[in-house]
């Protein structure tokens, strides 16, 4: 089962997909956030084409770990995605993923307008990789 991660923003939604083994996250670009029905249709098509079994949505918590208005909007979006795709949708703390994504893009030589265009998908990759790593750590602890 492949996993899809989303980094929702007001303009674009960054997308990442796991490999078949569920070890690595790979960028899949960004989708336009509006209009919402068009976004949901694009996600349905993507999930079918990529054989996605679960969707992870980045939840924007503040640095204290509490939810604000942005988190409430993401919760509403996550419910719409679950309803539209009939897949399990899980929220995952996305704090600092944009900073991590910016650093990764800079380290790989991507700068300026090109970096701004790719930041959403890079943040989705960071969210998915963190989720995959946490899942692998949980599995390893259970085996001990």
Secondary structure, 3 states (H helix, E strand, C coil): CEEEEEEECCCEEEEEEECCCCCCEEEEEEEECCCHHHHHHHHHHHHHHCCEEEEEEEECECCCCCECHHHHHHHHHHHHHHHHHCCEEEEEECCCHHHHHHHHHHHCCCCHHHHHHHHHHHHHHHHHHHHHHHHHHHHHHHHC
